[in-house]
Amino acid sequence: MKLAFAQPLMLFSILAVAAAELQARLGQLGNGSVETTYTEKDLASRTAPDFVGYKLRAIKLANQKMANIEEAVSTSTIYSLMCLLSIEV
């Protein structure tokens, strides 16, 4: 958790996984394909599930980290990408 508060990418990744898991347990997620097509416009109008906002923020931060090779191979970046991947799985 210390690392999550120090690295925004990791924080948003963990929040996205937690929110997606909660919504899945409550039966509020579909087959998964619908959740990957939301846009920022859907997010602004609150028609997207809660985890999508965290996921979009994490992806933006991940793209910034991937531009720098040292940050791209850091433990926090790799862990964050694994968290995001787990949502897709």
PDB file with one MODEL, atoms N, CA, C and O in Angstrom:
MODEL        1
ATOM      1  N   MET A   1       0.810  -1.197   0.000  1.00  0.00           N
ATOM      2  CA  MET A   1       0.000   0.000   0.000  1.00  0.00           C
ATOM      3  C   MET A   1       0.857   1.265   0.000  1.00  0.00           C
ATOM      4  O   MET A   1       0.452   2.289  -0.550  1.00  0.00           O
ATOM      5  N   LYS A   2       2.037   1.198   0.614  1.00  0.00           N
ATOM      6  CA  LYS A   2       2.915   2.373   0.602  1.00  0.00           C
ATOM      7  C   LYS A   2       3.214   2.791  -0.830  1.00  0.00           C
ATOM      8  O   LYS A   2       3.167   3.972  -1.174  1.00  0.00           O
ATOM      9  N   LEU A   3       3.519   1.809  -1.647  1.00  0.00           N
ATOM     10  CA  LEU A   3       3.859   2.092  -3.037  1.00  0.00           C
ATOM     11  C   LEU A   3       2.662   2.662  -3.793  1.00  0.00           C
ATOM     12  O   LEU A   3       2.823   3.513  -4.668  1.00  0.00           O
ATOM     13  N   ALA A   4       1.475   2.198  -3.458  1.00  0.00           N
ATOM     14  CA  ALA A   4       0.271   2.687  -4.131  1.00  0.00           C
ATOM     15  C   ALA A   4       0.069   4.177  -3.883  1.00  0.00           C
ATOM     16  O   ALA A   4      -0.355   4.904  -4.782  1.00  0.00           O
ATOM     17  N   PHE A   5       0.367   4.630  -2.683  1.00  0.00           N
ATOM     18  CA  PHE A   5       0.210   6.048  -2.388  1.00  0.00           C
ATOM     19  C   PHE A   5       1.355   6.888  -2.938  1.00  0.00           C
ATOM     20  O   PHE A   5       1.207   8.096  -3.121  1.00  0.00           O
ATOM     21  N   ALA A   6       2.479   6.264  -3.198  1.00  0.00           N
ATOM     22  CA  ALA A   6       3.620   6.981  -3.763  1.00  0.00           C
ATOM     23  C   ALA A   6       3.554   7.051  -5.287  1.00  0.00           C
ATOM     24  O   ALA A   6       4.115   7.967  -5.889  1.00  0.00           O
ATOM     25  N   GLN A   7       2.879   6.103  -5.908  1.00  0.00           N
ATOM     26  CA  GLN A   7       2.807   6.022  -7.370  1.00  0.00           C
ATOM     27  C   GLN A   7       1.350   6.120  -7.824  1.00  0.00           C
ATOM     28  O   GLN A   7       0.597   5.164  -7.638  1.00  0.00           O
ATOM     29  N   PRO A   8       0.931   7.233  -8.406  1.00  0.00           N
ATOM     30  CA  PRO A   8      -0.455   7.371  -8.848  1.00  0.00           C
ATOM     31  C   PRO A   8      -0.895   6.269  -9.824  1.00  0.00           C
ATOM     32  O   PRO A   8      -2.046   5.834  -9.784  1.00  0.00           O
ATOM     33  N   LEU A   9       0.006   5.823 -10.691  1.00  0.00           N
ATOM     34  CA  LEU A   9      -0.343   4.750 -11.628  1.00  0.00           C
ATOM     35  C   LEU A   9      -0.776   3.503 -10.868  1.00  0.00           C
ATOM     36  O   LEU A   9      -1.784   2.885 -11.210  1.00  0.00           O
ATOM     37  N   MET A  10      -0.030   3.138  -9.854  1.00  0.00           N
ATOM     38  CA  MET A  10      -0.379   1.957  -9.084  1.00  0.00           C
ATOM     39  C   MET A  10      -1.677   2.167  -8.308  1.00  0.00           C
ATOM     40  O   MET A  10      -2.500   1.256  -8.219  1.00  0.00           O
ATOM     41  N   LEU A  11      -1.863   3.343  -7.756  1.00  0.00           N
ATOM     42  CA  LEU A  11      -3.069   3.642  -6.999  1.00  0.00           C
ATOM     43  C   LEU A  11      -4.307   3.483  -7.882  1.00  0.00           C
ATOM     44  O   LEU A  11      -5.257   2.801  -7.500  1.00  0.00           O
ATOM     45  N   PHE A  12      -4.300   4.109  -9.058  1.00  0.00           N
ATOM     46  CA  PHE A  12      -5.464   4.028  -9.937  1.00  0.00           C
ATOM     47  C   PHE A  12      -5.676   2.617 -10.474  1.00  0.00           C
ATOM     48  O   PHE A  12      -6.813   2.204 -10.700  1.00  0.00           O
ATOM     49  N   SER A  13      -4.599   1.882 -10.678  1.00  0.00           N
ATOM     50  CA  SER A  13      -4.721   0.492 -11.126  1.00  0.00           C
ATOM     51  C   SER A  13      -5.393  -0.376 -10.062  1.00  0.00           C
ATOM     52  O   SER A  13      -6.280  -1.173 -10.365  1.00  0.00           O
ATOM     53  N   ILE A  14      -4.962  -0.210  -8.824  1.00  0.00           N
ATOM     54  CA  ILE A  14      -5.545  -0.980  -7.723  1.00  0.00           C
ATOM     55  C   ILE A  14      -7.004  -0.585  -7.506  1.00  0.00           C
ATOM     56  O   ILE A  14      -7.853  -1.444  -7.268  1.00  0.00           O
ATOM     57  N   LEU A  15      -7.295   0.700  -7.588  1.00  0.00           N
ATOM     58  CA  LEU A  15      -8.683   1.144  -7.443  1.00  0.00           C
ATOM     59  C   LEU A  15      -9.557   0.595  -8.562  1.00  0.00           C
ATOM     60  O   LEU A  15     -10.703   0.219  -8.318  1.00  0.00           O
ATOM     61  N   ALA A  16      -9.039   0.543  -9.778  1.00  0.00           N
ATOM     62  CA  ALA A  16      -9.802   0.002 -10.898  1.00  0.00           C
ATOM     63  C   ALA A  16     -10.113  -1.474 -10.692  1.00  0.00           C
ATOM     64  O   ALA A  16     -11.239  -1.913 -10.925  1.00  0.00           O
ATOM     65  N   VAL A  17      -9.121  -2.236 -10.257  1.00  0.00           N
ATOM     66  CA  VAL A  17      -9.328  -3.666 -10.012  1.00  0.00           C
ATOM     67  C   VAL A  17     -10.343  -3.868  -8.892  1.00  0.00           C
ATOM     68  O   VAL A  17     -11.238  -4.705  -9.010  1.00  0.00           O
ATOM     69  N   ALA A  18     -10.211  -3.111  -7.814  1.00  0.00           N
ATOM     70  CA  ALA A  18     -11.126  -3.262  -6.679  1.00  0.00           C
ATOM     71  C   ALA A  18     -12.560  -2.906  -7.067  1.00  0.00           C
ATOM     72  O   ALA A  18     -13.499  -3.610  -6.695  1.00  0.00           O
ATOM     73  N   ALA A  19     -12.729  -1.818  -7.812  1.00  0.00           N
ATOM     74  CA  ALA A  19     -14.072  -1.408  -8.221  1.00  0.00           C
ATOM     75  C   ALA A  19     -14.680  -2.409  -9.200  1.00  0.00           C
ATOM     76  O   ALA A  19     -15.868  -2.718  -9.107  1.00  0.00           O
ATOM     77  N   ALA A  20     -13.880  -2.917 -10.134  1.00  0.00           N
ATOM     78  CA  ALA A  20     -14.385  -3.909 -11.093  1.00  0.00           C
ATOM     79  C   ALA A  20     -14.767  -5.202 -10.377  1.00  0.00           C
ATOM     80  O   ALA A  20     -15.784  -5.817 -10.696  1.00  0.00           O
ATOM     81  N   GLU A  21     -13.953  -5.607  -9.414  1.00  0.00           N
ATOM     82  CA  GLU A  21     -14.244  -6.833  -8.668  1.00  0.00           C
ATOM     83  C   GLU A  21     -15.538  -6.687  -7.876  1.00  0.00           C
ATOM     84  O   GLU A  21     -16.352  -7.610  -7.844  1.00  0.00           O
ATOM     85  N   LEU A  22     -15.732  -5.541  -7.241  1.00  0.00           N
ATOM     86  CA  LEU A  22     -16.956  -5.307  -6.479  1.00  0.00           C
ATOM     87  C   LEU A  22     -18.177  -5.335  -7.394  1.00  0.00           C
ATOM     88  O   LEU A  22     -19.190  -5.953  -7.066  1.00  0.00           O
ATOM     89  N   GLN A  23     -18.079  -4.667  -8.534  1.00  0.00           N
ATOM     90  CA  GLN A  23     -19.208  -4.648  -9.453  1.00  0.00           C
ATOM     91  C   GLN A  23     -19.485  -6.036 -10.030  1.00  0.00           C
ATOM     92  O   GLN A  23     -20.639  -6.383 -10.279  1.00  0.00           O
ATOM     93  N   ALA A  24     -18.444  -6.821 -10.242  1.00  0.00           N
ATOM     94  CA  ALA A  24     -18.642  -8.182 -10.728  1.00  0.00           C
ATOM     95  C   ALA A  24     -19.352  -9.024  -9.673  1.00  0.00           C
ATOM     96  O   ALA A  24     -20.257  -9.792  -9.998  1.00  0.00           O
ATOM     97  N   ARG A  25     -18.947  -8.885  -8.412  1.00  0.00           N
ATOM     98  CA  ARG A  25     -19.599  -9.633  -7.327  1.00  0.00           C
ATOM     99  C   ARG A  25     -21.066  -9.255  -7.176  1.00  0.00           C
ATOM    100  O   ARG A  25     -21.894 -10.089  -6.808  1.00  0.00           O
ATOM    101  N   LEU A  26     -21.386  -7.993  -7.460  1.00  0.00           N
ATOM    102  CA  LEU A  26     -22.763  -7.533  -7.359  1.00  0.00           C
ATOM    103  C   LEU A  26     -23.577  -7.845  -8.614  1.00  0.00           C
ATOM    104  O   LEU A  26     -24.769  -7.543  -8.682  1.00  0.00           O
ATOM    105  N   GLY A  27     -22.925  -8.452  -9.606  1.00  0.00           N
ATOM    106  CA  GLY A  27     -23.610  -8.801 -10.848  1.00  0.00           C
ATOM    107  C   GLY A  27     -23.886  -7.619 -11.750  1.00  0.00           C
ATOM    108  O   GLY A  27     -24.805  -7.661 -12.568  1.00  0.00           O
ATOM    109  N   GLN A  28     -23.106  -6.572 -11.612  1.00  0.00           N
ATOM    110  CA  GLN A  28     -23.326  -5.358 -12.395  1.00  0.00           C
ATOM    111  C   GLN A  28     -22.460  -5.269 -13.645  1.00  0.00           C
ATOM    112  O   GLN A  28     -22.535  -4.279 -14.372  1.00  0.00           O
ATOM    113  N   LEU A  29     -21.648  -6.273 -13.906  1.00  0.00           N
ATOM    114  CA  LEU A  29     -20.826  -6.272 -15.115  1.00  0.00           C
ATOM    115  C   LEU A  29     -21.362  -7.317 -16.073  1.00  0.00           C
ATOM    116  O   LEU A  29     -21.865  -8.366 -15.671  1.00  0.00           O
ATOM    117  N   GLY A  30     -21.239  -6.997 -17.353  1.00  0.00           N
ATOM    118  CA  GLY A  30     -21.704  -7.934 -18.371  1.00  0.00           C
ATOM    119  C   GLY A  30     -20.626  -8.941 -18.715  1.00  0.00           C
ATOM    120  O   GLY A  30     -19.890  -9.412 -17.849  1.00  0.00           O
ATOM    121  N   ASN A  31     -20.549  -9.260 -19.991  1.00  0.00           N
ATOM    122  CA  ASN A  31     -19.582 -10.272 -20.429  1.00  0.00           C
ATOM    123  C   ASN A  31     -18.183  -9.716 -20.605  1.00  0.00           C
ATOM    124  O   ASN A  31     -17.280 -10.456 -20.994  1.00  0.00           O
ATOM    125  N   GLY A  32     -17.978  -8.456 -20.334  1.00  0.00           N
ATOM    126  CA  GLY A  32     -16.650  -7.869 -20.410  1.00  0.00           C
ATOM    127  C   GLY A  32     -16.411  -7.044 -21.662  1.00  0.00           C
ATOM    128  O   GLY A  32     -15.695  -6.044 -21.612  1.00  0.00           O
ATOM    129  N   SER A  33     -16.996  -7.443 -22.781  1.00  0.00           N
ATOM    130  CA  SER A  33     -16.735  -6.707 -24.014  1.00  0.00           C
ATOM    131  C   SER A  33     -17.362  -5.321 -23.979  1.00  0.00           C
ATOM    132  O   SER A  33     -16.801  -4.382 -24.542  1.00  0.00           O
ATOM    133  N   VAL A  34     -18.506  -5.174 -23.335  1.00  0.00           N
ATOM    134  CA  VAL A  34     -19.169  -3.875 -23.262  1.00  0.00           C
ATOM    135  C   VAL A  34     -18.350  -2.899 -22.431  1.00  0.00           C
ATOM    136  O   VAL A  34     -18.264  -1.718 -22.768  1.00  0.00           O
ATOM    137  N   GLU A  35     -17.749  -3.379 -21.353  1.00  0.00           N
ATOM    138  CA  GLU A  35     -17.013  -2.497 -20.467  1.00  0.00           C
ATOM    139  C   GLU A  35     -15.768  -1.896 -21.112  1.00  0.00           C
ATOM    140  O   GLU A  35     -15.262  -0.885 -20.624  1.00  0.00           O
ATOM    141  N   THR A  36     -15.269  -2.475 -22.172  1.00  0.00           N
ATOM    142  CA  THR A  36     -14.061  -1.960 -22.801  1.00  0.00           C
ATOM    143  C   THR A  36     -14.349  -0.927 -23.886  1.00  0.00           C
ATOM    144  O   THR A  36     -13.414  -0.390 -24.479  1.00  0.00           O
ATOM    145  N   THR A  37     -15.611  -0.639 -24.157  1.00  0.00           N
ATOM    146  CA  THR A  37     -15.947   0.297 -25.230  1.00  0.00           C
ATOM    147  C   THR A  37     -16.384   1.662 -24.720  1.00  0.00           C
ATOM    148  O   THR A  37     -16.766   2.514 -25.523  1.00  0.00           O
ATOM    149  N   TYR A  38     -16.340   1.897 -23.421  1.00  0.00           N
ATOM    150  CA  TYR A  38     -16.749   3.191 -22.886  1.00  0.00           C
ATOM    151  C   TYR A  38     -15.738   4.268 -23.245  1.00  0.00           C
ATOM    152  O   TYR A  38     -14.540   4.003 -23.355  1.00  0.00           O
ATOM    153  N   THR A  39     -16.235   5.486 -23.425  1.00  0.00           N
ATOM    154  CA  THR A  39     -15.384   6.635 -23.741  1.00  0.00           C
ATOM    155  C   THR A  39     -15.402   7.605 -22.566  1.00  0.00           C
ATOM    156  O   THR A  39     -16.137   7.411 -21.598  1.00  0.00           O
ATOM    157  N   GLU A  40     -14.594   8.637 -22.662  1.00  0.00           N
ATOM    158  CA  GLU A  40     -14.585   9.657 -21.608  1.00  0.00           C
ATOM    159  C   GLU A  40     -15.913  10.400 -21.563  1.00  0.00           C
ATOM    160  O   GLU A  40     -16.309  10.895 -20.507  1.00  0.00           O
ATOM    161  N   LYS A  41     -16.611  10.483 -22.702  1.00  0.00           N
ATOM    162  CA  LYS A  41     -17.934  11.110 -22.734  1.00  0.00           C
ATOM    163  C   LYS A  41     -18.917  10.299 -21.888  1.00  0.00           C
ATOM    164  O   LYS A  41     -19.720  10.870 -21.150  1.00  0.00           O
ATOM    165  N   ASP A  42     -18.855   8.961 -21.997  1.00  0.00           N
ATOM    166  CA  ASP A  42     -19.704   8.101 -21.173  1.00  0.00           C
ATOM    167  C   ASP A  42     -19.371   8.272 -19.699  1.00  0.00           C
ATOM    168  O   ASP A  42     -20.252   8.243 -18.840  1.00  0.00           O
ATOM    169  N   LEU A  43     -18.115   8.447 -19.428  1.00  0.00           N
ATOM    170  CA  LEU A  43     -17.669   8.628 -18.050  1.00  0.00           C
ATOM    171  C   LEU A  43     -18.214   9.938 -17.483  1.00  0.00           C
ATOM    172  O   LEU A  43     -18.658   9.982 -16.336  1.00  0.00           O
ATOM    173  N   ALA A  44     -18.180  10.992 -18.274  1.00  0.00           N
ATOM    174  CA  ALA A  44     -18.671  12.295 -17.831  1.00  0.00           C
ATOM    175  C   ALA A  44     -20.174  12.273 -17.583  1.00  0.00           C
ATOM    176  O   ALA A  44     -20.666  12.960 -16.687  1.00  0.00           O
ATOM    177  N   SER A  45     -20.898  11.497 -18.360  1.00  0.00           N
ATOM    178  CA  SER A  45     -22.350  11.428 -18.190  1.00  0.00           C
ATOM    179  C   SER A  45     -22.765  10.375 -17.162  1.00  0.00           C
ATOM    180  O   SER A  45     -23.956  10.155 -16.944  1.00  0.00           O
ATOM    181  N   ARG A  46     -21.779   9.722 -16.529  1.00  0.00           N
ATOM    182  CA  ARG A  46     -21.988   8.728 -15.478  1.00  0.00           C
ATOM    183  C   ARG A  46     -22.731   7.488 -15.969  1.00  0.00           C
ATOM    184  O   ARG A  46     -23.413   6.831 -15.183  1.00  0.00           O
ATOM    185  N   THR A  47     -22.607   7.156 -17.268  1.00  0.00           N
ATOM    186  CA  THR A  47     -23.211   5.928 -17.770  1.00  0.00           C
ATOM    187  C   THR A  47     -22.222   4.769 -17.763  1.00  0.00           C
ATOM    188  O   THR A  47     -22.593   3.627 -18.033  1.00  0.00           O
ATOM    189  N   ALA A  48     -20.973   5.064 -17.455  1.00  0.00           N
ATOM    190  CA  ALA A  48     -19.944   4.027 -17.404  1.00  0.00           C
ATOM    191  C   ALA A  48     -19.837   3.486 -15.977  1.00  0.00           C
ATOM    192  O   ALA A  48     -20.108   4.211 -15.020  1.00  0.00           O
ATOM    193  N   PRO A  49     -19.441   2.210 -15.827  1.00  0.00           N
ATOM    194  CA  PRO A  49     -19.220   1.668 -14.477  1.00  0.00           C
ATOM    195  C   PRO A  49     -18.119   2.445 -13.756  1.00  0.00           C
ATOM    196  O   PRO A  49     -17.280   3.083 -14.393  1.00  0.00           O
ATOM    197  N   ASP A  50     -18.129   2.387 -12.436  1.00  0.00           N
ATOM    198  CA  ASP A  50     -17.178   3.165 -11.630  1.00  0.00           C
ATOM    199  C   ASP A  50     -15.722   2.868 -11.962  1.00  0.00           C
ATOM    200  O   ASP A  50     -14.891   3.776 -11.944  1.00  0.00           O
ATOM    201  N   PHE A  51     -15.400   1.620 -12.265  1.00  0.00           N
ATOM    202  CA  PHE A  51     -13.998   1.272 -12.465  1.00  0.00           C
ATOM    203  C   PHE A  51     -13.411   1.888 -13.724  1.00  0.00           C
ATOM    204  O   PHE A  51     -12.190   2.002 -13.832  1.00  0.00           O
ATOM    205  N   VAL A  52     -14.235   2.286 -14.672  1.00  0.00           N
ATOM    206  CA  VAL A  52     -13.743   2.803 -15.950  1.00  0.00           C
ATOM    207  C   VAL A  52     -12.951   4.103 -15.752  1.00  0.00           C
ATOM    208  O   VAL A  52     -11.939   4.314 -16.420  1.00  0.00           O
ATOM    209  N   GLY A  53     -13.396   4.957 -14.859  1.00  0.00           N
ATOM    210  CA  GLY A  53     -12.665   6.203 -14.599  1.00  0.00           C
ATOM    211  C   GLY A  53     -11.273   5.955 -14.063  1.00  0.00           C
ATOM    212  O   GLY A  53     -10.307   6.586 -14.492  1.00  0.00           O
ATOM    213  N   TYR A  54     -11.174   5.028 -13.117  1.00  0.00           N
ATOM    214  CA  TYR A  54      -9.856   4.679 -12.583  1.00  0.00           C
ATOM    215  C   TYR A  54      -8.984   4.050 -13.664  1.00  0.00           C
ATOM    216  O   TYR A  54      -7.788   4.326 -13.758  1.00  0.00           O
ATOM    217  N   LYS A  55      -9.599   3.211 -14.467  1.00  0.00           N
ATOM    218  CA  LYS A  55      -8.858   2.523 -15.523  1.00  0.00           C
ATOM    219  C   LYS A  55      -8.321   3.528 -16.552  1.00  0.00           C
ATOM    220  O   LYS A  55      -7.168   3.427 -16.970  1.00  0.00           O
ATOM    221  N   LEU A  56      -9.143   4.483 -16.955  1.00  0.00           N
ATOM    222  CA  LEU A  56      -8.689   5.493 -17.921  1.00  0.00           C
ATOM    223  C   LEU A  56      -7.536   6.320 -17.364  1.00  0.00           C
ATOM    224  O   LEU A  56      -6.574   6.605 -18.078  1.00  0.00           O
ATOM    225  N   ARG A  57      -7.625   6.705 -16.098  1.00  0.00           N
ATOM    226  CA  ARG A  57      -6.529   7.472 -15.483  1.00  0.00           C
ATOM    227  C   ARG A  57      -5.252   6.641 -15.438  1.00  0.00           C
ATOM    228  O   ARG A  57      -4.163   7.139 -15.723  1.00  0.00           O
ATOM    229  N   ALA A  58      -5.398   5.376 -15.078  1.00  0.00           N
ATOM    230  CA  ALA A  58      -4.229   4.496 -15.007  1.00  0.00           C
ATOM    231  C   ALA A  58      -3.601   4.312 -16.379  1.00  0.00           C
ATOM    232  O   ALA A  58      -2.377   4.315 -16.501  1.00  0.00           O
ATOM    233  N   ILE A  59      -4.409   4.154 -17.401  1.00  0.00           N
ATOM    234  CA  ILE A  59      -3.876   3.960 -18.752  1.00  0.00           C
ATOM    235  C   ILE A  59      -3.136   5.208 -19.225  1.00  0.00           C
ATOM    236  O   ILE A  59      -2.083   5.103 -19.854  1.00  0.00           O
ATOM    237  N   LYS A  60      -3.677   6.382 -18.927  1.00  0.00           N
ATOM    238  CA  LYS A  60      -2.978   7.620 -19.301  1.00  0.00           C
ATOM    239  C   LYS A  60      -1.622   7.709 -18.610  1.00  0.00           C
ATOM    240  O   LYS A  60      -0.623   8.061 -19.236  1.00  0.00           O
ATOM    241  N   LEU A  61      -1.589   7.391 -17.325  1.00  0.00           N
ATOM    242  CA  LEU A  61      -0.322   7.422 -16.589  1.00  0.00           C
ATOM    243  C   LEU A  61       0.640   6.343 -17.084  1.00  0.00           C
ATOM    244  O   LEU A  61       1.849   6.570 -17.146  1.00  0.00           O
ATOM    245  N   ALA A  62       0.112   5.180 -17.434  1.00  0.00           N
ATOM    246  CA  ALA A  62       0.958   4.095 -17.944  1.00  0.00           C
ATOM    247  C   ALA A  62       1.599   4.499 -19.269  1.00  0.00           C
ATOM    248  O   ALA A  62       2.773   4.211 -19.507  1.00  0.00           O
ATOM    249  N   ASN A  63       0.843   5.153 -20.117  1.00  0.00           N
ATOM    250  CA  ASN A  63       1.403   5.611 -21.393  1.00  0.00           C
ATOM    251  C   ASN A  63       2.550   6.593 -21.175  1.00  0.00           C
ATOM    252  O   ASN A  63       3.540   6.566 -21.907  1.00  0.00           O
ATOM    253  N   GLN A  64       2.421   7.456 -20.175  1.00  0.00           N
ATOM    254  CA  GLN A  64       3.498   8.396 -19.860  1.00  0.00           C
ATOM    255  C   GLN A  64       4.727   7.647 -19.343  1.00  0.00           C
ATOM    256  O   GLN A  64       5.855   7.969 -19.717  1.00  0.00           O
ATOM    257  N   LYS A  65       4.513   6.659 -18.492  1.00  0.00           N
ATOM    258  CA  LYS A  65       5.631   5.879 -17.945  1.00  0.00           C
ATOM    259  C   LYS A  65       6.344   5.089 -19.037  1.00  0.00           C
ATOM    260  O   LYS A  65       7.565   4.939 -18.998  1.00  0.00           O
ATOM    261  N   MET A  66       5.598   4.590 -20.001  1.00  0.00           N
ATOM    262  CA  MET A  66       6.190   3.755 -21.055  1.00  0.00           C
ATOM    263  C   MET A  66       7.102   4.559 -21.978  1.00  0.00           C
ATOM    264  O   MET A  66       7.896   3.978 -22.719  1.00  0.00           O
ATOM    265  N   ALA A  67       7.001   5.869 -21.944  1.00  0.00           N
ATOM    266  CA  ALA A  67       7.865   6.706 -22.774  1.00  0.00           C
ATOM    267  C   ALA A  67       9.301   6.728 -22.267  1.00  0.00           C
ATOM    268  O   ALA A  67      10.222   7.031 -23.025  1.00  0.00           O
ATOM    269  N   ASN A  68       9.495   6.412 -21.004  1.00  0.00           N
ATOM    270  CA  ASN A  68      10.820   6.407 -20.393  1.00  0.00           C
ATOM    271  C   ASN A  68      11.177   4.963 -20.053  1.00  0.00           C
ATOM    272  O   ASN A  68      10.463   4.327 -19.278  1.00  0.00           O
ATOM    273  N   ILE A  69      12.246   4.437 -20.602  1.00  0.00           N
ATOM    274  CA  ILE A  69      12.611   3.029 -20.436  1.00  0.00           C
ATOM    275  C   ILE A  69      12.840   2.668 -18.971  1.00  0.00           C
ATOM    276  O   ILE A  69      12.496   1.563 -18.551  1.00  0.00           O
ATOM    277  N   GLU A  70      13.414   3.579 -18.189  1.00  0.00           N
ATOM    278  CA  GLU A  70      13.662   3.281 -16.780  1.00  0.00           C
ATOM    279  C   GLU A  70      12.355   3.146 -15.996  1.00  0.00           C
ATOM    280  O   GLU A  70      12.234   2.287 -15.123  1.00  0.00           O
ATOM    281  N   GLU A  71      11.395   3.986 -16.308  1.00  0.00           N
ATOM    282  CA  GLU A  71      10.105   3.908 -15.630  1.00  0.00           C
ATOM    283  C   GLU A  71       9.266   2.754 -16.175  1.00  0.00           C
ATOM    284  O   GLU A  71       8.456   2.178 -15.448  1.00  0.00           O
ATOM    285  N   ALA A  72       9.453   2.419 -17.437  1.00  0.00           N
ATOM    286  CA  ALA A  72       8.675   1.348 -18.056  1.00  0.00           C
ATOM    287  C   ALA A  72       8.976  -0.014 -17.442  1.00  0.00           C
ATOM    288  O   ALA A  72       8.099  -0.875 -17.381  1.00  0.00           O
ATOM    289  N   VAL A  73      10.195  -0.211 -16.994  1.00  0.00           N
ATOM    290  CA  VAL A  73      10.575  -1.511 -16.431  1.00  0.00           C
ATOM    291  C   VAL A  73      10.584  -1.511 -14.901  1.00  0.00           C
ATOM    292  O   VAL A  73      11.056  -2.465 -14.282  1.00  0.00           O
ATOM    293  N   SER A  74      10.070  -0.456 -14.299  1.00  0.00           N
ATOM    294  CA  SER A  74      10.035  -0.421 -12.833  1.00  0.00           C
ATOM    295  C   SER A  74       8.987  -1.400 -12.308  1.00  0.00           C
ATOM    296  O   SER A  74       8.026  -1.738 -13.000  1.00  0.00           O
ATOM    297  N   THR A  75       9.191  -1.835 -11.098  1.00  0.00           N
ATOM    298  CA  THR A  75       8.283  -2.801 -10.474  1.00  0.00           C
ATOM    299  C   THR A  75       6.864  -2.260 -10.392  1.00  0.00           C
ATOM    300  O   THR A  75       5.908  -2.989 -10.656  1.00  0.00           O
ATOM    301  N   SER A  76       6.718  -1.003 -10.033  1.00  0.00           N
ATOM    302  CA  SER A  76       5.379  -0.434  -9.894  1.00  0.00           C
ATOM    303  C   SER A  76       4.644  -0.369 -11.229  1.00  0.00           C
ATOM    304  O   SER A  76       3.437  -0.603 -11.279  1.00  0.00           O
ATOM    305  N   THR A  77       5.352  -0.057 -12.304  1.00  0.00           N
ATOM    306  CA  THR A  77       4.717  -0.007 -13.622  1.00  0.00           C
ATOM    307  C   THR A  77       4.286  -1.402 -14.062  1.00  0.00           C
ATOM    308  O   THR A  77       3.172  -1.580 -14.554  1.00  0.00           O
ATOM    309  N   ILE A  78       5.141  -2.369 -13.891  1.00  0.00           N
ATOM    310  CA  ILE A  78       4.808  -3.739 -14.290  1.00  0.00           C
ATOM    311  C   ILE A  78       3.634  -4.263 -13.478  1.00  0.00           C
ATOM    312  O   ILE A  78       2.721  -4.875 -14.033  1.00  0.00           O
ATOM    313  N   TYR A  79       3.649  -4.031 -12.175  1.00  0.00           N
ATOM    314  CA  TYR A  79       2.550  -4.472 -11.323  1.00  0.00           C
ATOM    315  C   TYR A  79       1.247  -3.792 -11.722  1.00  0.00           C
ATOM    316  O   TYR A  79       0.195  -4.431 -11.761  1.00  0.00           O
ATOM    317  N   SER A  80       1.314  -2.503 -12.017  1.00  0.00           N
ATOM    318  CA  SER A  80       0.119  -1.765 -12.419  1.00  0.00           C
ATOM    319  C   SER A  80      -0.459  -2.314 -13.714  1.00  0.00           C
ATOM    320  O   SER A  80      -1.675  -2.460 -13.841  1.00  0.00           O
ATOM    321  N   LEU A  81       0.394  -2.615 -14.663  1.00  0.00           N
ATOM    322  CA  LEU A  81      -0.082  -3.178 -15.933  1.00  0.00           C
ATOM    323  C   LEU A  81      -0.685  -4.566 -15.726  1.00  0.00           C
ATOM    324  O   LEU A  81      -1.637  -4.939 -16.412  1.00  0.00           O
ATOM    325  N   MET A  82      -0.142  -5.322 -14.793  1.00  0.00           N
ATOM    326  CA  MET A  82      -0.724  -6.632 -14.486  1.00  0.00           C
ATOM    327  C   MET A  82      -2.108  -6.468 -13.862  1.00  0.00           C
ATOM    328  O   MET A  82      -3.009  -7.261 -14.137  1.00  0.00           O
ATOM    329  N   CYS A  83      -2.282  -5.449 -13.028  1.00  0.00           N
ATOM    330  CA  CYS A  83      -3.598  -5.172 -12.453  1.00  0.00           C
ATOM    331  C   CYS A  83      -4.605  -4.823 -13.542  1.00  0.00           C
ATOM    332  O   CYS A  83      -5.728  -5.329 -13.548  1.00  0.00           O
ATOM    333  N   LEU A  84      -4.198  -3.964 -14.451  1.00  0.00           N
ATOM    334  CA  LEU A  84      -5.090  -3.584 -15.550  1.00  0.00           C
ATOM    335  C   LEU A  84      -5.415  -4.788 -16.427  1.00  0.00           C
ATOM    336  O   LEU A  84      -6.546  -4.932 -16.889  1.00  0.00           O
ATOM    337  N   LEU A  85      -4.444  -5.638 -16.653  1.00  0.00           N
ATOM    338  CA  LEU A  85      -4.673  -6.840 -17.436  1.00  0.00           C
ATOM    339  C   LEU A  85      -5.676  -7.762 -16.747  1.00  0.00           C
ATOM    340  O   LEU A  85      -6.485  -8.408 -17.413  1.00  0.00           O
ATOM    341  N   SER A  86      -5.626  -7.825 -15.423  1.00  0.00           N
ATOM    342  CA  SER A  86      -6.543  -8.709 -14.713  1.00  0.00           C
ATOM    343  C   SER A  86      -7.995  -8.287 -14.896  1.00  0.00           C
ATOM    344  O   SER A  86      -8.893  -9.127 -14.842  1.00  0.00           O
ATOM    345  N   ILE A  87      -8.235  -7.008 -15.110  1.00  0.00           N
ATOM    346  CA  ILE A  87      -9.599  -6.552 -15.390  1.00  0.00           C
ATOM    347  C   ILE A  87     -10.066  -7.123 -16.725  1.00  0.00           C
ATOM    348  O   ILE A  87     -11.214  -7.548 -16.858  1.00  0.00           O
ATOM    349  N   GLU A  88      -9.188  -7.131 -17.694  1.00  0.00           N
ATOM    350  CA  GLU A  88      -9.542  -7.635 -19.009  1.00  0.00           C
ATOM    351  C   GLU A  88      -9.755  -9.147 -19.010  1.00  0.00           C
ATOM    352  O   GLU A  88     -10.600  -9.664 -19.742  1.00  0.00           O
ATOM    353  N   VAL A  89      -8.984  -9.848 -18.184  1.00  0.00           N
ATOM    354  CA  VAL A  89      -9.127 -11.299 -18.095  1.00  0.00           C
ATOM    355  C   VAL A  89     -10.437 -11.625 -17.427  1.00  0.00           C
ATOM    356  O   VAL A  89     -10.764 -12.798 -17.248  1.00  0.00           O
TER     357      VAL A  89
ENDMDL
END
